[in-house]
Amino acid sequence: MSMSKEEPAFEYTNVFQVVCSSMIHWGRLLVGGLALPLVFPWLVYNLYRSHFKNKIFRNRALEDKVVLITGASSGIGEALAHAFHKAGTRVILAARRKDALEKVKEDLMTKYPSKHTPAVLPLDLHDLKTISGRAKEALSIYGHIDVLVNNGGISYRGEAVDTDLEVDLRVMVTNYFGPVALTKAILPTMLERNSGFIIAVSSIQGKIAIPFRSAYSASKHATQAFFDTLKSELSHTEVKVCVVSPGYVQTNLSLNAVTGDGKQYGVMDQTTADGMDPSEAAESIIIATAAQRSELILAGTLPRVAVLIRAMCPWLYFYLMGSRARRLRAANLIKED
Ligand SMILES: NC(=O)c1ccc[n+]([C@@H]2O[C@H](COP(=O)([O-])OP(=O)(O)OC[C@H]3O[C@@H](n4cnc5c(N)ncnc54)[C@H](OP(=O)(O)O)[C@@H]3O)[C@@H](O)[C@H]2O)c1
C-alpha cells in the first residue's frame, strides 16, 4: 500500500523534470535561433563602425578631399570646419558673414598650422540668383568638390496664423531652395567624376512637426524629401547622399531664429542651451562621411520614439502635440521650446 502511495509522487517528479528539460532545450533553441541572426549583424555593424571611429582609418579616407561647408561661420558648421580641417581635408568655408568666416579660418590655421589653408566663400543661400555663380567660384578654388555639406540655415518661432507669408518664404528659401540650388549647381561636376558625397543637415523636425515651428519644420520636411529622392536617383552612381537629423545642439540657432513678424527671436532656449555639444555632432557627421552613411540621427531616445509614434500611431502623436500646443498657449510660451 505504501508503495502505491509513493508511485504518483515519483511520476509527478518525472513529468516535472521532463517538462523542465524540454523547456530548457526549446528555450536554448529559441534564444540561439533568434540571437544568432541578431547578434551576428550587430557584431559586423559595430566592427564596421569602430573601423571608421578609428581616426587613422577615417583621416586616410578623407585626407586631401575638398569639402564645401555652408553655415561655417558658427555652430555646427564651425565645428564641422574644425573636424574636417583637422582630418586633413581642404575646406571651403561658406556663409554670409565674411568677417566671421575669416575668424574661423584664423582659428583653424592657429590650431592646426600644418594642415591645408582653408578658403573663404561669402554666400547667401537666400539670394537664389547668385548661387550658381558662387558654386562656380567654389569649384574654381580646387577644380572640384568631393563633399558638399548643406548646413547653413535659420530657425523660426511663431504661430502659423499670425506669420507673414514673407517669413514662410524666407525660411523656406534659406533652408530648402538655397541648398537645393547649390546642390544642383555642384552635382553635375560630381557626376562627371562619378564621385562625391552630399550631406543635408536637416533636423529631427524634418521627420516630425511640432507646434509653433510650421515654417522651420516644413522647410526641413522638404529637405528630407528632396535629398531622400536624390539618394535613390543617384543609387546607380558613386555620388552618395546623407541626411543628418539632429535634435537639440548647443548653437546660436534659437538666438538667430526669425519670428512671425520677421524680427529676430534673440533668446537662447533652454533646450538648445542643454543640447548636444556641436563638436560631438561634428564628430558623428565626419564618421558618417568616411563611412558614406545614408542617414544619421543625432538625437536621444525621446525624439526617436516620437518619430515612431508619428509613423505607427498618428492619433496618439496628434493628441500629444495638441496638448503640448494648448499647454504652451496657456502659459503664453508659444515661441519657446
Ligand atoms: N542647433 C540645433 O539645435 C539644430 C537642430 C537641428 C538642426 N539644426 C540645423 O543645423 C544647421 C546649422 O545651424 P546651427 O545650429 O549651427 O545654428 P547657427 O549657429 O545659427 O548657425 C547657422 C549658420 O547658417 C548660416 N546662415 C544662416 N542664414 C544663411 C544664409 N541666408 N546664407 C548662408 N548661410 C546662412 C549662418 O551664417 P551667417 O549668419 O554668417 O550667414 C551660420 O553659420 C541648420 O540647418 C539648422 O537647421 C540645428
The ligand as a Tripos MOL2 file, in Angstrom:
@<TRIPOS>MOLECULE
LIG
   48    52     1     0     0
SMALL
NO_CHARGES

@<TRIPOS>ATOM
      1 N1         21.1460   73.7550  -33.1400 N.am      1 LIG1
      2 C1         20.1750   72.8780  -33.2050 C.2       1 LIG1
      3 O1         19.5540   72.5490  -32.1700 O.2       1 LIG1
      4 C2         19.8120   72.2460  -34.5250 C.ar      1 LIG1
      5 C3         18.9550   71.1590  -34.5170 C.ar      1 LIG1
      6 C4         18.5980   70.5720  -35.7130 C.ar      1 LIG1
      7 C5         19.0900   71.0550  -36.9030 C.ar      1 LIG1
      8 N2         19.9270   72.1330  -36.9050 N.ar      1 LIG1
      9 C6         20.4070   72.6400  -38.2040 C.3       1 LIG1
     10 O2         21.8020   72.8130  -38.1770 O.3       1 LIG1
     11 C7         22.1690   73.7940  -39.1350 C.3       1 LIG1
     12 C8         23.1810   74.7490  -38.5130 C.3       1 LIG1
     13 O3         22.5610   75.5080  -37.5070 O.3       1 LIG1
     14 P1         23.2670   75.8400  -36.1200 P.3       1 LIG1
     15 O4         22.5230   75.1320  -35.0900 O.co2     1 LIG1
     16 O5         24.7130   75.6640  -36.2160 O.co2     1 LIG1
     17 O6         22.8600   77.3840  -35.9640 O.3       1 LIG1
     18 P2         23.7160   78.7420  -36.0560 P.3       1 LIG1
     19 O7         24.8000   78.7450  -35.0490 O.co2     1 LIG1
     20 O8         22.7160   79.8410  -36.0250 O.co2     1 LIG1
     21 O9         24.3890   78.6390  -37.4870 O.3       1 LIG1
     22 C9         23.6590   78.8470  -38.6550 C.3       1 LIG1
     23 C10        24.6390   79.0390  -39.7920 C.3       1 LIG1
     24 O10        23.9030   79.2100  -41.0020 O.3       1 LIG1
     25 C11        24.3840   80.3670  -41.6660 C.3       1 LIG1
     26 N3         23.3110   81.0020  -42.4220 N.ar      1 LIG1
     27 C12        22.1280   81.4990  -41.9490 C.ar      1 LIG1
     28 N4         21.4520   82.0740  -42.9340 N.ar      1 LIG1
     29 C13        22.2060   81.9480  -44.0500 C.ar      1 LIG1
     30 C14        22.0500   82.3640  -45.4050 C.ar      1 LIG1
     31 N5         20.9840   83.0510  -45.8100 N.pl3     1 LIG1
     32 N6         23.0360   82.0730  -46.2840 N.ar      1 LIG1
     33 C15        24.1520   81.4030  -45.8850 C.ar      1 LIG1
     34 N7         24.3600   80.9870  -44.6400 N.ar      1 LIG1
     35 C16        23.3890   81.2610  -43.7290 C.ar      1 LIG1
     36 C17        24.9140   81.2800  -40.5680 C.3       1 LIG1
     37 O11        25.9640   82.1160  -41.0460 O.3       1 LIG1
     38 P3         25.8020   83.6640  -41.4710 P.3       1 LIG1
     39 O12        24.9110   84.3090  -40.4640 O.co2     1 LIG1
     40 O13        27.2110   84.1760  -41.4540 O.co2     1 LIG1
     41 O14        25.2330   83.6310  -42.8370 O.co2     1 LIG1
     42 C18        25.5140   80.2670  -39.5940 C.3       1 LIG1
     43 O15        26.8290   79.9400  -39.9760 O.3       1 LIG1
     44 C19        20.8700   74.4680  -39.5730 C.3       1 LIG1
     45 O16        20.4850   73.9900  -40.8360 O.3       1 LIG1
     46 C20        19.8650   74.0200  -38.5350 C.3       1 LIG1
     47 O17        18.5590   73.9870  -39.0220 O.3       1 LIG1
     48 C21        20.3140   72.7230  -35.7250 C.ar      1 LIG1
@<TRIPOS>BOND
     1     1     2 1
     2     2     3 2
     3     2     4 1
     4     4     5 ar
     5     4    48 ar
     6     5     6 ar
     7     6     7 ar
     8     7     8 ar
     9     8     9 1
    10     8    48 ar
    11     9    10 1
    12     9    46 1
    13    10    11 1
    14    11    12 1
    15    11    44 1
    16    12    13 1
    17    13    14 1
    18    14    15 2
    19    14    16 1
    20    14    17 1
    21    17    18 1
    22    18    19 2
    23    18    20 1
    24    18    21 1
    25    21    22 1
    26    22    23 1
    27    23    24 1
    28    23    42 1
    29    24    25 1
    30    25    26 1
    31    25    36 1
    32    26    27 ar
    33    26    35 ar
    34    27    28 ar
    35    28    29 ar
    36    29    30 ar
    37    29    35 ar
    38    30    31 1
    39    30    32 ar
    40    32    33 ar
    41    33    34 ar
    42    34    35 ar
    43    36    37 1
    44    36    42 1
    45    37    38 1
    46    38    39 2
    47    38    40 1
    48    38    41 1
    49    42    43 1
    50    44    45 1
    51    44    46 1
    52    46    47 1
@<TRIPOS>SUBSTRUCTURE
     1 LIG1         1 GROUP 0 **** ****
